[in-house]
Amino acid sequence: MVHVKYEGRSDDIEFGDLFPQDRLASMGFAEGAAPTPQTVTQQQIRIALAQHYDRGVNEFDPFYVEVNPNGNITVRPEATFGV
């Protein structure tokens, strides 16, 4: 599962929905690749999100990407704390 905080809302997207076989080549995967949460790069996740939300390729560049030990991925804007 990919948890995304974007444009003021929280979305939960199935990992496979972000990485469909017909789009893997455009994300930099070799033919026949089977991406998993542990093998995808942060940039590949950002590209997949841009395609999913129909945004520009750099839209998610400033977002923080964290792969959790359970395989879930969290993507959120960078947090600023304090004054």
Stockholm file with secondary structure:
# STOCKHOLM 1.0

chainA/1-83         MVHVKYEGRSDDIEFGDLFPQDRLASMGFAEGAAPTPQTVTQQQIRIALAQHYDRGVNEFDPFYVEVNPNGNITVRPEATFGV
#=GR chainA/1-83 SS CEEEEETTEEEEECHHHHSCGGGTGGGTCCTTCCCCTTTSCHHHHHHHHHHHTTCCTTTTTTEEEEECTTSCEEEEECCCCCC
#=GC SS_cons        CEEEEETTEEEEECHHHHSCGGGTGGGTCCTTCCCCTTTSCHHHHHHHHHHHTTCCTTTTTTEEEEECTTSCEEEEECCCCCC
//
